Amino acid sequence: MTRVLIFDSGVGGFSVFQEIEKRLPSIDYFYIFDNKAYPYGELAHDTLLARVNSIVTQMVERHQIDLVVIACNTASTVVLPTLRKNLSIPVVGVVPAIKPASSISSQAVGLIATPATITREYTQELIRNFSKSKPVEMLGSTRLVDIAEDKLRGKTVCLTELSTILTPIKGKVDVAVLGCTHFPLIREEIGEILGSKVQLVDSGEAIARRVESLVNSVVPTKLGKREVFATLRPKEESALNRALSVMNFNPIQSFRRRFRIVSNANF
Ligand code: DGL
């Protein structure tokens, strides 16, 4: 049985999980979110690297994971080379879908992501390489990440606030990249504000296809295991557990990190 680990700072990775499990319902899923250090979009580069490396490698050892999905753009733009060096199993990352967005745009591309993702050299390089002919309007927002967290816990999204946040790109782009895995969770509301002429693009389906190609084909018999771990007791835990039970996850368990003596680790 294949065991897949999905990692994010919060609930954004569930948007990626939903795409993967449509194709692979019967494999075992382990989800861990590092809510202790949330939001990742405001975390220093080295702190993020050390945390993700330590949490993911420990989860892989403890649960005999076969494949890791870093379902977080903010982390993927930093940690993939280190994780791939430290682990002997496939590590799939999520980065902003600039290339497909630019290829379907005829005006300009909007990149909605975390404040960290829009400033990353990795992202700048994606833009230089894959959106040469289309300008990219960038919008970094942590508040949008919080709004998605709240929506999964059952809160209604305030469209007036959303409209204010999206003002910098409204009317300027014909394609918008959801460059944070939290944002597909509020896709409908973002679409409502930007209007039906703006196409929204995310990386979820491409990641699911990639995972499917790496996993040995499994005959869907019954639903696989679905376990979820958090590095801190989550806010509004019962509301969150209710939402996760709809995706067939067991109640959230706490993850305790073992500390190794590492020089200069800044946790
Ligand atoms: N879901 C994450 C991403 O894709 C980050 C959210 C956060 O700022 O923690 O970038």
Boltz pocket constraint, residues with backbone or C-beta under 6 A from the ligand:
constraints:
  - pocket:
      binder: B
      contacts: [[A, 8], [A, 9], [A, 10], [A, 12], [A, 13], [A, 38], [A, 39], [A, 40], [A, 41], [A, 42], [A, 71], [A, 72], [A, 73], [A, 74], [A, 75], [A, 114], [A, 117], [A, 142], [A, 145], [A, 179], [A, 180], [A, 181], [A, 182]]
      max_distance: 6.0
